[in-house]
Amino acid sequence: MAKIFDSLPNITDKNELARFGGHVMLADYCPYNQELTYKNSNRDSRCYRSENQPPNKENYALEKYSSESKCFDHGSIWEQYIEQCRKKRRVIPQAAGCYQFECISSKGIYVHIGKEKYLCEYQGQNLTIITIEYGSIYVGTIICPDCQIICGSLKNFQCPSEININNVQTKQQLNIRSSVENLCTKLYEYNQSSMSDKTNQLYIKLQTIFLFFICLYIRKEF
């Protein structure tokens, strides 16, 4: 049995009440896991099915569907910086996403996002993700699950011992804007270098064609 509240102790902002319940009216707004089915394809929301993997251009939260993936809660709305950081796009809100992970004894859960691995050091940790994929910069957060629930059944596996959460939180308090600006600079330099390489290749091809026609002209003259 559950009791529904229109107010909660210590919650003065009514807009915050929605964060403590679900979104489905038929369930009286009680939160529960619900499988999604997409109308325009054979996809659904089960993480272990690799055929559910979205195309790169539509993979707005860098999800990975596979037999080694599980569902992780998102801690914020993800953002995507496109067109060499000239535009910022807020991703359609997703409460969670599918990601590959691995359990490392005495260390915890490593979550694979894009080309990077991120360590979950304690339950509830807000893990900041900033990475370059598909020529864009992605920024978001995921919430780390309980290590015992995810990895505790593995043989000879030990979850990490208790740590000083305050120290971890301090390390996690990254200057996101500075990090994004640095990545934007790297992305710009990479694109400029790539354009320069293509220009050089085009110049070499044009030069070769020019010399070829010069040779033909000389042969005709003689």
N, C-alpha and C positions, 0 to 999 in steps of 0.2 A: 504494500500500500504506500502511496505517496501523497503528500499534502502540497497543494498549490498555494503560493503566496503572491500577493500583489505588492508586498513590501518585504524588506529584509533588514535585520539589524546592521547598523553602521554603513548602509548603502543609501546615500542621500540623493544620488543622481538616478532618476527613474530610467534613463536610457541604459544604465549599466545593468538593470535587472535582466535584460535579455541575454546577457552573457552567462547567466546562471541556469539557463534552461535550453530546451531544444527549439526547433523552428517549425515543427509539424503540429498543426492545430488538432488533427485527429488523434494525436497521442497526448493531448492536453499539454503540449510543449515539454513533455518529459524527454530528455536527451537519450538517444539510442543509436546504435550503429545501423545503417541502412545501405544496402547495395544499390548502386545507381546503374541504370541502363541508358545508353545513348540512342536517340531515335535515328540518327543518320548513319549508323554503322552497327557492326556486331560487337562493339566494345561494351564493357561494363567496368565496374570499379574494383574488381578483385585484383589485388596486387600481384598474385603469383602467376597470373596469365600474361605471358610475354606478348600475346597478340593484342593486348590492351594498350601497348605502348603508343603514345600519340606521335604524330610527325614532329620533326625538330622545330618547325616554325610555329607549331601550336603547343609546344611543351613549355608553357609559361612558368612553371615552377620546377623545371629540371627533374621531373619524375623519371623513375626507372621501374618498369614492370618486369618481374622475373621470379623464378622459383626461390630466389634468395632475397626477396623484398618483403617489407611489411609496411603497414600504414603508420605514419608519424604525423602528429598534430602540428599545424602551423601556428607560430606565435604572432604573426603579423601578416598584413597583405604584402605580397611580393611586388617588386618594382623591376622594370626592365628599361635599361638605357640603350636607345637605338640610334642609328644614323650617326655613328661616331660621337655619341653622347649629346647630340644636339636636341634630342627629344627624350622625354621620360614617360613611360607608360605604366600605369598601375594595373596589375594583373587582376582579372575577374576574381573576386574573393573565393578562396578555397580553404575550407576548414582544416584540411589534411591533404597529404600526398603520399605516394608510394615511392620508397627508396630502398636500394640495396644496403645491406649492413653486414658487419661481421663482429663476432664476439671475441674479444681478446682477454684472456684470463688475467685478473688482477689490474687490468686497465679500464675495461668497460666496453661500450658499444661504439664502433666506428661506423659512421653513416657516410655512404658514398654519394656525393652530389656532383655531377659533372665529372671533371677530372680530379677532383679533390676528395680527401677523406677528412671528416670532422669527428672529434672525440667527444662523446657524451660522458661527462664525469660524474654527474649525479642526476637523480630524478627531478624533473621540473626545470632543468637548466634551459634557458633560452639561447639556443645556439645560432649565432649570427653567420649568415652565408653571404659572401661577396665573391663572385667568380665571373670569368669571361667564358661564354659558350656561344657557338653559332654566330660569332661576330657581334655579340651584344653583351652587356654587363647585367647580371642578375643580382638583386639584393633581397634578402628575406630572412626569416627565422623559422626554426623548427623547435618544438619542445621535446626534450629528452624523456623517454619512458623509463619505467622501473626496470633496472638491469635484471633483477631476479625473474620478472615475468618474461622478458625477451630471451635471456640467455641461461637462466638458472637451471634448466633441465639438461643442459649439456654435461657430458661426463668430464669430471676433473676441472670444471670451470669454477672460477671464483670471481665474484663481483668485486670491484675495488673497495678498499676499506674507506671509512668515513674520512672526508677531507674538510679542509677549511673552506666552506662555500664562499665566504666573503672574499678570499683571495682569488678564487676562480672568477667570481663576478667582476672583480676589479680588472682582471685580464680580459674579460669578455667585453668590457665597456670600451669598445673601439670607437675611434672617430670615424664614423661611417662615411661622412662627406669627404674627409681627407683620403680615405681608402678608395672611394669611388673616383675621385679626381686623379689619383695616381694611376688607376686602371684605365681611365679615359685617356690619359697621356700615353700609356703604353700601347693602347689600342690604336690611337692616332699615329704613333710612330711606326707601328707595324703596318698599318694601311699605307702610309707614305712610302715605306720601304718596299712594300709589295707593288705599289704603283710605279716606283722608280725602276724596279726589276722588269716590270712589263714594258715600260718605255724603252729600256735598254734592249730588250729582246726584239721589240718592234723596229728599233733603229737598225739593229744588226740584220734583220730580215730585209728591210728596205734597202740597206746598203748592198746586200748580196744581190737583190734583184737589179739594182742600178748597175752594178758591175757586170752582171750577166748581159744586159742590153748593150752596154758599152762594148763588150767583147763581140757581140753579134754585129754591131755597127762597123767595128774595125775589120772583121772578116769580110764583110760585104765590100768595103773600100778596096781591099787588096785581093 
